[in-house]
Amino acid sequence: MWTIANVSEVMVELYQGNNIRQKTGDFFWFAVGIISSIFFVLIIFLTKEKNKRKIRRLLGKIRAGGLPLIGNAFELVVPSHEILSVVKGWMDIYGPVVQGWVGRQVYIFVADPSVSEKILSSSIQIEKSCDYSFLQVWLGTGLLTSEGL
């Protein structure tokens, strides 16, 4: 059972030794670590948000249909040989450059030769998405699946 004498003995013991200094130092470094972590996460979050805003602005120039959250996934529930027919239907409605969303992943389809030329001749936009890894197993590393390096 705690009495006033026991509490005062504990207080004297804490203040007389280095325990209070050690605990204060530990708390200081803990607080520095937490604040640094929050700052680091905030910088990463703001950088990603800036990139997302830029992508959304650019994608806003490309027409597309679709529903919120699932995008165009419901339209793509067709046999694999009919997917190009679905995309052609989008191009008939929206023009030669359209976007299709499947969940959070966006796909941009281009049928305009001048736009295709700008993309394919660029030395900057040469990195393929992870979707090409499925083709690489089938086609090997070639013109379609290489990184262009």
C-alpha positions as CSV (number, residue, x, y, z in Angstrom):
1,M,0.0,0.0,0.0
2,W,1.3,3.4,-0.9
3,T,1.7,6.0,1.8
4,I,3.0,9.5,1.8
5,A,6.3,8.3,3.1
6,N,6.7,5.7,0.3
7,V,5.8,8.3,-2.4
8,S,8.3,10.8,-0.9
9,E,11.0,8.2,-0.8
10,V,10.5,7.4,-4.5
11,M,10.5,11.1,-5.4
12,V,13.7,11.6,-3.5
13,E,15.3,8.6,-5.1
14,L,14.3,9.8,-8.6
15,Y,15.7,13.3,-8.1
16,Q,18.9,12.3,-6.4
17,G,20.1,9.9,-9.0
18,N,20.6,10.2,-12.7
19,N,17.4,8.4,-13.4
20,I,15.4,11.6,-14.0
21,R,18.1,12.9,-16.4
22,Q,18.2,9.6,-18.3
23,K,14.5,9.5,-18.6
24,T,14.4,13.1,-19.8
25,G,17.1,12.3,-22.4
26,D,15.2,9.2,-23.5
27,F,12.0,11.1,-23.9
28,F,13.8,13.8,-25.9
29,W,15.2,11.3,-28.4
30,F,11.9,9.6,-28.6
31,A,10.2,12.9,-29.4
32,V,12.8,13.7,-32.0
33,G,12.3,10.3,-33.6
34,I,8.5,10.7,-33.7
35,I,8.6,14.3,-35.1
36,S,11.2,13.3,-37.7
37,S,9.1,10.3,-38.8
38,I,6.0,12.5,-39.1
39,F,7.9,15.0,-41.1
40,F,9.3,12.3,-43.4
41,V,5.9,10.7,-44.0
42,L,4.4,14.2,-44.6
43,I,7.0,15.0,-47.3
44,I,6.4,11.7,-49.1
45,F,2.6,12.2,-48.9
46,L,2.8,15.8,-50.3
47,T,5.2,14.7,-53.1
48,K,2.8,11.9,-54.1
49,E,-0.2,14.2,-54.0
50,K,1.6,16.7,-56.2
51,N,2.3,13.9,-58.8
52,K,-1.3,12.6,-58.5
53,R,-2.7,16.1,-59.1
54,K,-0.5,16.5,-62.2
55,I,-1.6,13.1,-63.6
56,R,-5.3,13.9,-62.9
57,R,-4.9,17.2,-64.7
58,L,-3.4,15.5,-67.7
59,L,-5.9,12.7,-67.7
60,G,-8.7,15.2,-67.5
61,K,-7.8,16.2,-71.1
62,I,-8.5,12.6,-72.3
63,R,-12.1,11.6,-72.6
64,A,-13.5,8.4,-71.1
65,G,-16.6,6.8,-69.7
66,G,-16.8,4.6,-66.7
67,L,-18.2,4.5,-63.2
68,P,-16.6,5.7,-59.9
69,L,-14.3,3.2,-58.2
70,I,-14.6,0.4,-60.7
71,G,-14.0,2.5,-63.8
72,N,-14.6,0.6,-67.1
73,A,-14.1,-2.9,-65.6
74,F,-17.7,-3.8,-66.2
75,E,-17.3,-3.1,-69.9
76,L,-14.2,-5.3,-70.1
77,V,-15.9,-8.4,-68.8
78,V,-15.9,-10.0,-72.3
79,P,-13.8,-12.7,-74.0
80,S,-10.2,-11.6,-74.5
81,H,-10.6,-11.5,-78.3
82,E,-13.4,-8.9,-78.0
83,I,-11.5,-6.4,-75.8
84,L,-10.2,-4.5,-78.8
85,S,-13.8,-4.2,-80.1
86,V,-14.8,-2.6,-76.8
87,V,-11.9,-0.1,-77.0
88,K,-12.7,0.7,-80.7
89,G,-16.3,1.4,-79.5
90,W,-14.8,3.9,-77.0
91,M,-12.8,5.5,-79.7
92,D,-15.8,5.9,-81.9
93,I,-17.5,7.8,-79.1
94,Y,-14.7,9.7,-77.5
95,G,-12.0,10.1,-80.2
96,P,-8.7,8.6,-81.1
97,V,-7.2,8.9,-77.6
98,V,-9.2,7.4,-74.7
99,Q,-8.6,6.2,-71.2
100,G,-10.0,3.2,-69.5
101,W,-9.9,2.6,-65.8
102,V,-9.9,-0.8,-64.1
103,G,-10.0,0.0,-60.4
104,R,-7.2,2.4,-59.7
105,Q,-5.2,1.5,-62.8
106,V,-5.5,3.7,-65.8
107,Y,-4.9,2.5,-69.4
108,I,-4.5,4.9,-72.2
109,F,-5.4,3.7,-75.7
110,V,-4.0,5.7,-78.7
111,A,-5.2,5.3,-82.3
112,D,-3.8,8.6,-83.7
113,P,-0.5,8.0,-85.5
114,S,0.9,11.5,-84.7
115,V,0.4,10.9,-80.9
116,S,1.8,7.4,-81.2
117,E,4.9,8.7,-82.9
118,K,5.5,11.3,-80.1
119,I,5.2,8.5,-77.5
120,L,7.3,5.9,-79.3
121,S,10.1,8.3,-80.4
122,S,10.5,9.8,-76.9
123,S,13.6,8.9,-74.9
124,I,11.8,9.8,-71.7
125,Q,8.6,7.8,-71.8
126,I,10.2,4.4,-72.4
127,E,9.5,2.5,-69.2
128,K,6.8,-0.1,-69.6
129,S,4.2,-0.8,-67.0
130,C,4.2,-4.1,-65.1
131,D,1.4,-5.3,-67.4
132,Y,4.1,-6.0,-70.1
133,S,5.7,-8.7,-67.9
134,F,2.9,-11.1,-69.0
135,L,3.7,-10.4,-72.7
136,Q,7.4,-10.8,-72.0
137,V,6.9,-14.5,-71.0
138,W,5.1,-15.1,-74.3
139,L,7.1,-12.9,-76.7
140,G,10.5,-12.6,-75.0
141,T,12.4,-9.4,-74.8
142,G,11.9,-7.6,-78.1
143,L,10.6,-4.3,-79.6
144,L,7.3,-4.5,-77.7
145,T,8.6,-5.6,-74.3
146,S,12.1,-4.0,-74.1
147,E,12.8,-0.9,-72.0
148,G,14.5,0.8,-74.9
149,L,17.8,1.2,-73.1
